[in-house]
Amino acid sequence: MNNDSTLEESCRKSHHPDSVKTNLIHRLNRIEGQIRGIKGMVETDVYCDDIITQLSATQSALNSVAKVLLDGHLKGCVKDRLAEGDDEVLDELLITMTKLMRK
C-alpha cells in the first residue's frame, strides 16, 4: 500500500443523514449509560447473573448500532464505490463482515 492510498483511507468519512447520526448518538449514549451501570454493579458486588444479563443487553444494543451502520455503509459507501468501478470495496466489506461475525 503506498502513501497516497494510506492517506486516502485515513481521510475517508461517512456521510450519514442528520437523522441517522442523531439516532446513532442516542443509541450510543444509552449504551454508555448501560456500561456505567454495569461498572456500578461490579463495584457494589451485584449477583453475577444479573451483571451478565446487563452485559447481554448491552451487547445486543451494540449489535443494533452495527446493523444501522452496516445498512448505511452498504446503501451508501459500498454502492457508490461499486458504481465508480472500485471493486476493492468488496474485499473491504468481507473483512468488515468477518470482524462483525467474531464473537
C-alpha positions in Angstrom: 0.0 0.0 0.0 1.5 3.3 -1.0 1.4 6.6 1.0 -1.4 8.0 -1.3 -3.6 5.0 -0.6 -2.9 5.2 3.1 -3.7 8.9 3.2 -6.9 8.4 1.2 -8.1 5.7 3.6 -7.3 7.8 6.7 -9.3 10.8 5.2 -12.4 8.8 4.2 -15.5 9.9 6.0 -19.1 8.6 6.2 -21.9 10.9 5.2 -24.9 9.9 7.3 -28.1 11.9 7.2 -28.5 14.0 10.4 -31.5 11.8 11.4 -29.3 8.7 11.3 -26.4 10.4 13.1 -28.8 11.6 15.8 -30.3 8.1 16.1 -26.8 6.6 16.5 -25.7 9.1 19.0 -28.8 8.4 21.1 -28.2 4.7 21.0 -24.5 5.1 21.9 -25.4 7.4 24.8 -27.8 4.7 26.1 -25.0 2.1 25.8 -22.6 4.4 27.6 -25.1 4.6 30.4 -25.5 0.8 30.4 -21.7 0.4 30.7 -21.6 2.9 33.7 -24.4 0.9 35.3 -22.6 -2.4 34.8 -19.5 -0.9 36.3 -21.5 0.2 39.3 -23.0 -3.3 39.6 -19.5 -4.8 39.8 -18.4 -2.1 42.3 -21.3 -3.0 44.6 -21.0 -6.7 44.3 -24.3 -7.4 42.5 -25.0 -11.0 41.7 -23.0 -12.2 38.7 -26.0 -13.5 36.8 -27.6 -10.0 36.9 -24.4 -8.4 35.6 -24.3 -11.0 32.8 -27.9 -10.2 31.9 -27.0 -6.5 31.6 -23.8 -7.3 29.6 -26.0 -9.3 27.2 -28.4 -6.4 26.8 -25.5 -4.0 26.1 -24.0 -6.4 23.5 -27.4 -6.5 21.8 -27.6 -2.7 21.8 -24.1 -2.6 20.3 -25.1 -5.1 17.6 -28.1 -2.8 16.7 -25.7 0.1 16.2 -23.5 -2.0 14.0 -26.6 -3.0 11.9 -27.6 0.6 11.4 -24.0 1.5 10.3 -23.7 -1.5 8.0 -27.0 -0.7 6.4 -25.8 2.8 5.6 -22.4 1.6 4.5 -23.9 -0.9 2.0 -26.5 1.5 0.6 -24.1 4.5 0.5 -20.4 3.9 0.5 -20.3 0.4 -1.0 -22.9 1.2 -3.6 -21.2 4.4 -4.6 -17.7 2.8 -4.8 -19.0 -0.1 -6.9 -20.7 2.4 -9.3 -17.3 4.1 -9.6 -15.8 0.8 -10.6 -14.0 0.3 -7.3 -14.3 -3.5 -6.7 -11.8 -3.3 -3.8 -14.7 -2.2 -1.7 -15.9 -5.8 -1.8 -12.7 -7.1 -0.2 -13.0 -4.4 2.5 -16.7 -5.4 3.1 -15.7 -9.1 3.6 -13.1 -8.0 6.2 -15.7 -5.9 7.9 -18.3 -8.7 7.9 -15.7 -11.1 9.3 -15.0 -8.6 12.2 -18.7 -8.3 12.9 -19.2 -12.1 13.0 -16.5 -12.7 15.6 -18.0 -13.2 19.0 
